[in-house]
Amino acid sequence: MDKTCLSNGEVYTVLTNKAAHGQRGSLVAMVRGVGSDTIARRSCPGAQLINDRFHVQQLMNEAVDQFRVRYRWEVLDSENKAIREYREKRKEAKLRGHLSAPWEPTKMNSGETMPQIMAHSKHIVLKHFSKWKEQQQIRDQILFETYPKLKKAYEPSMKLTGIFSKRISADSARLQLAKWHNEVEAFGEESFNAKIKDFRGQFRGMGDIQFFMYRPAMLYS
């Protein structure tokens, strides 16, 4: 079961039969504008709903990017304030008959301004550090040194990716996921904890955190 946008922004939920291997009988249902969970509950009431690895990791990526967006607005506000102050000083200097040097934003070691680094860093915080290019590594050093809390948010997200990427037993995966969950809670950031709650909330009647960790372990190991 998956969602796709066919035309004019219309989202369709498609239910397929893998056993048909793309042949006749592969397409079971295609419904416009209905959530996949609704279709599953109506068509397959005995089925158990799960989240795949992509959507679990996506929740964590969103949480990390929220930090970046928050700091980006702070940087933009700071730059706008500096520009306003420069214009005021330039205006006062002009009244006294003096000329002011043109506005020059502060540039970092990467040759970019901080607002530019914040705008270009989305692919940094959503990508594993092993895949960073040289320019991205320079940008990352500036970004994480300036905002160490963003680095602390990035690290557990990549740790989750590492757990999913390992070929380990279900028991080992369950243990690592449980430890990872404790680390995220200890981080104390509501944006992270909210994503965990959002994931848990998609499973009706699931309030047991051990069972919650058991399901991803069984699915992804």
N, C-alpha and C positions, 0 to 999 in steps of 0.2 A: 504494500500500500504506500502510495506517495502522492504528493501534490505537484501540479504543473500549471504553468500559465500558457494557455494556448493562443489567445488573441485578445486585444483590447483590455488587457489587465484582468481578464476573468480567470479565476483560479478554479481548477478542477481537481477533485480527489479521484485517483484511479486505483482500483483494486484488481490485481492480476493473480493468475494462477501459475506459480513457478513450474509446477509439474508438466505444464503444456510446452515448456521450452520455446516460447515465442511462436508456437504454431496455433492452429485453430483451438479455441477455448481458452486462450491465454488471458483475454480481457473478460473479467467477471462483471465489473460495474465501473461507470464513470459518471460522477455527480458534480454539478456545479455549485460552488458556494456552500458546501457542507463540510464540517470538520471531519477529519479522518477518524477521530475517536467516536463521533456520533455514528458514522457508517459502520464501524466495527461493532459497536454495541448493539446496533439494530440487526445487522446481517449475521453476525457471529457472536451471539450472547454468551457463549461458553468460552470464548477466546480470552486469553490473558494479554492485557496491553503492556507493552514494553517500550522503552526509548532506546534507539540505536546509539552507537558510539558518537556519530556525527552530531546529534542533537545535544548529547551530554557535554561534549567538548565545546559546542557552540554557546551553551549557557555560560561556561567559564570564560570564553573569549569575550562575550558581551560584558561580563563583570570587569575584566581587565581593561577593556576599551572605555568603560565608564570613567575609570581613573584618568586615562589619557584625555578624554573630552573635558573632564572637570579642570584639569591643569591647563589645557589649551585655552579655555575661557579666561582663566586667571592671567595667563600670559598676554592674551589679547587685551584684556582690561588694563594691564600694566603698560603695554605699549601705547594704547590710546591715551592714557593719562600722561605719559611722557611726551607724546605729540602735542597735546593740549598745552602742557607747560612750556614746550618749545615755542609754540605759536604766540603765547602770551609774552614770553621774553623777547621774541622777534618784534612783536608789536611795540613793546616799550622801547626797544633799541631804535626802531624806526622813528619814533617820536623824538628821540634825542639826536637823530641824524646819523645814527650808526648803522652799519651793515652787519647782518648776522650770517654766519656760515650756514650752508644748506643742511637740512635735517639728514643725519646719518644714523641709521639704526645700528645697534650693537650686533656684531657678527661673531659667531662662535668659531671654534677650531675647524669645523667642517666647512666654513665659508658661508653658512646659512645663518639667518636670524633665528631667534628662539621661536617665534610664531611659525616660521617655515619648518623648523625641526618638529614641532608639535603636529603640524599638518601632515608631514611626510612619515611620521613614526607609527602610523596605524599598522602598516605591514610588519613593523618590527615587533610590536607587542602581540601580534597574532601568529607569528612565525617562530619556529624553533630556532634557537641561537645558532645551531649548526648550519643553518641555511642562509644566514646573513651574509651579504656581500661586504666588501671592504668599507664602502661608504656607509653602509648601515651599521657596521661595527663602531665606526667613529661617532655616528649619530646616537647610537645606543649608549656609549660611554657618557656622552654629555647629558643625555636624557635621564639615565639612572643615577648619575652623580647629583644632578639637580633635584631630582624627585626620587629619593630612595624608597618611598612608600610604593611607588609605581613598580619598582623592581621587586619588592616584596609581594606584590600582587601577581607579577608575571611568573615568578618562580613556581608557585603551586599549580598554576595553569599548565606549565610545561611538564611539571612532575606528573600530572594526570595523563598527559599525552604519553609520557614514558611508560606509565603503568599499562596503558592500553596497548602499547606497541610490543610489549614483552610476551614471549611464549612461555607462560608459567602455568602452574596448576591452579585450579579454582580456589583451593584453600589459601595458597600464597597470594593470589590476586585479591581475595576477600580481605586478607590481613593488611595488605598494602593500601587498599582503598579505605579501610577503616582508619588507618594511621593518617592517611592523606586528609580524610574528613576532619579528624581531630585538629590537624594543623590549620586547616581553613577556618575552623571555628575559633581557634586560638588567635588567629590573625585579627579577629575582632572587627572586621569591616562588614557593615550591613549589606553592601552590594554583593559580597560573596555569599553571605549566609542567605540572602534573599533568593539567589539563584538555586541554592540547594533546596530551599523550601519550595521554590517553584517546581523543581523537578519532582520532589516528593509529592507535591500536591496534585500531580497529574495521575497518580495512582490512588484511586478512591479506596479509602479504608486502610491505607498503609500508614501506620503511625510508628511502627517499630523500626528504629534506625538500623538495627542489625540486619533485619530482613531487607531493608532498602539497600544496604551495602552488598548483601548476598546476591541480589538479582543482577547488578552490573558485573559482579565477579563471575557469575556463571555464564553471562552472555558474552563477555568480552575476552575471557581468558582463552 
